[in-house]
Amino acid sequence: MSLHYPHAYPPAAGERIEVAPGVYWLRMPLPFQLNHINLWLLRDGDGWTIVDTGFPDDGVRETWTQIIDQLDGPVKRLIVTHFHPDHLGLAAWLMEKTGALLSMTAGEFLTAHVVWNEVGGHGARFMVEQFRQHGLDAEHLAKFEKRGSGYRKAVPALPEYYHRLKAGDVAAVDGKKWQILIGHGHAPEHMALYCAELGVLISGDMLLPKISTNISVFAATPNDNALGWFLDSLDDLAREMPAETLVLPSHGLPFVGVQPRVAALHAHHEERLLALEEACEIAPQSAAELLDVLFQRALDTHQTMFAMGEAIAHLNFLEQTGRLSRNTDAHGVIRYTRRTACAVH
């Protein structure tokens, strides 16, 4: 079964498209290869609720100002799905501008603060050491050391208070119930919102129509099975969502087809896992040595950061499911080898 896209084209800058009763689609630019983010504006009684903020850029601020000035009521609430800069980056500015209260999960709010302040195992120096252990060359490591905290540059200010939302909570918006669903793997406590009455899922980055969201392992939690958590979270969505659910993703076009998309993502990641297994059968491999297997294209410094995190996530999955063995060589580099049938028994 293929996906169905009810809207062939995204909204222009400053435009709103109503995709369900009281649910409006906005699109803002991003300064990356992934060049846009979808944001959502929900009618909320005599006012409005915003879901996600966009990247902190002067052009995005101008567009938000234009949109807010056109609204027929106040912005009451700001809901942020997770801590990444394109989702949280303008939260403090929007709160100050509108007086709206921020709602997030605790995992995302607190992670934003530790990443911004580079404490608790988060930050450039910890990432550099993690990548060194996984075989990244000195030239790339030096670039990351010089680059420092990309997060602090991308998020100029963080909110200091918020309303906490948890798994199973219900956010009431305009008299409609939005169930809070938590997914793992892409971010520590990523929030999606599902309204059964409208048949709409605001999926954030957990479920995208064309690409697989980045799944990385933090230096602070080096043995996480982030990919396993992500796939389990997708399976939860596939079980809970009716087939006709309209998915509102953070990137790409709104679509119908949760179950076939989840199946396609499982197949995509299994293909990658098999390729890594085969490469590790030839000789022990580090995560850095396997980047070409996973991505098969030139990567800039920014892309290499995500690629290393993704490679480690896939290798942790394979090691923890018994498909690869892990050893540290004489130089302190972690390498992986495919387990033979004899080794398994």
C-alpha positions, -999 to 999 in steps of 0.1 A, spaced: 0 0 0 14 34 -10 10 66 10 -17 91 2 -9 128 2 -40 150 6 -21 182 -2 2 183 -32 19 215 -23 31 231 10 20 266 21 41 295 10 59 317 35 34 333 58 5 312 44 -18 289 64 -34 258 50 -62 242 70 -56 205 70 -83 195 95 -110 215 113 -91 241 133 -56 227 124 -34 249 102 -2 240 84 27 265 83 61 260 67 94 278 77 129 276 61 159 258 76 195 266 68 204 230 61 202 204 34 168 196 49 156 230 41 122 233 58 101 225 89 64 222 92 47 239 121 11 237 133 -13 263 145 -44 250 164 -76 270 170 -80 271 208 -113 288 217 -108 325 214 -71 321 208 -44 298 194 -19 271 202 14 268 183 31 234 179 69 238 174 87 270 167 111 269 137 148 278 136 160 311 151 165 331 120 155 368 114 134 358 84 115 332 104 109 358 132 95 382 106 72 355 92 60 347 127 54 383 134 33 386 102 13 355 111 7 365 148 -4 400 137 -31 384 115 -45 361 142 -79 369 156 -70 361 191 -40 356 214 -15 328 213 -23 309 246 1 280 245 33 268 228 38 230 225 72 217 216 77 181 205 114 179 213 146 199 220 162 201 186 169 237 174 143 237 146 116 228 171 126 246 202 149 273 189 124 302 189 105 291 221 119 318 244 113 345 218 77 334 211 70 332 248 82 367 253 64 380 222 30 364 230 30 356 267 22 319 258 30 291 282 54 264 270 44 227 273 70 200 268 81 167 282 106 168 311 132 147 291 132 173 263 132 204 285 161 192 307 181 178 277 179 211 260 195 227 291 223 202 296 232 203 259 231 241 259 253 242 290 276 213 279 273 194 312 263 159 322 282 142 294 267 165 267 287 189 246 315 190 221 343 177 242 323 146 252 313 140 216 349 143 203 360 116 228 331 94 218 339 97 181 376 91 188 367 58 205 347 49 174 376 55 151 371 90 136 403 105 122 422 133 138 413 158 111 376 155 117 380 155 154 399 187 152 371 203 133 346 193 159 368 207 187 371 240 168 334 241 160 324 238 197 287 237 207 266 239 176 235 238 198 242 269 217 248 288 184 215 275 170 194 282 202 201 317 214 180 314 245 162 287 264 129 290 284 134 287 322 100 273 330 74 251 314 43 229 319 53 193 319 34 168 297 38 130 301 29 98 283 -9 93 286 -17 129 293 -44 146 273 -40 182 262 -74 199 256 -74 223 227 -106 240 216 -126 213 235 -108 185 216 -86 159 233 -50 155 221 -34 124 235 3 127 244 23 99 229 60 95 237 86 80 213 123 73 218 154 70 197 154 104 179 153 124 211 150 113 247 113 119 253 99 130 219 62 140 220 36 133 194 0 144 197 -30 124 185 -66 136 183 -90 107 177 -119 131 171 -101 147 142 -82 116 131 -49 136 131 -15 127 144 11 155 148 41 132 146 70 156 149 102 139 137 91 104 148 73 95 116 83 112 83 70 103 48 101 103 27 132 101 50 141 83 82 147 106 110 183 107 125 188 81 152 219 88 172 236 78 204 248 105 229 282 103 245 265 105 279 247 72 272 271 54 249 254 20 251 219 31 243 199 10 218 184 41 202 175 23 170 157 -5 189 138 21 209 129 40 177 116 9 159 96 -1 190 81 34 191 71 31 155 54 -2 162 34 14 190 22 40 166 13 14 139 -8 -5 165 -26 25 179 -34 46 148 -64 38 126 -53 33 90 -71 65 79 -51 87 103 -38 119 88 -1 123 98 13 158 101 51 154 100 77 180 108 93 175 73 77 165 40 40 165 32 11 154 54 1 119 45 -22 89 52 -6 55 57 10 50 91 12 12 88 29 10 53 53 38 63 63 20 95 68 -12 75 90 7 50 111 21 77 117 -13 93 128 -26 59 151 4 53 169 -1 86 171 -38 82 188 -33 49 213 -10 65 219 -35 93 226 -63 69 251 -42 50 269 -34 82 270 -71 92 284 -81 59 311 -54 61 321 -66 96 324 -102 83 354 -92 61 374 -76 89 367 -58 123 353 -24 116 349 9 136 319 31 132 340 57 113 352 30 88 316 21 82 303 55 73 307 48 36 287 16 39 258 35 55 258 68 35 278 62 2 283 99 -3 306 127 7 297 142 41 305 177 54 314 183 91 277 189 101 266 157 83 295 137 97 283 144 133 248 130 125 263 101 105 286 90 133 257 91 158 236 70 134 264 45 127 269 40 165 232 35 169 230 8 143 261 -9 157 248 -9 192 216 -25 179 236 -52 161 258 -59 191 229 -60 216 209 -83 195 238 -107 191 245 -101 155 279 -84 160 306 -87 187 324 -57 200 360 -54 210 385 -25 218 418 -27 199 453 -18 212 447 19 203 415 22 222 393 21 192 360 1 194 356 -24 165 328 -48 155 330 -83 140 302 -104 127 294 -133 149 296 -167 133 272 -195 141 298 -212 163 304 -179 182 267 -175 189 264 -210 204 
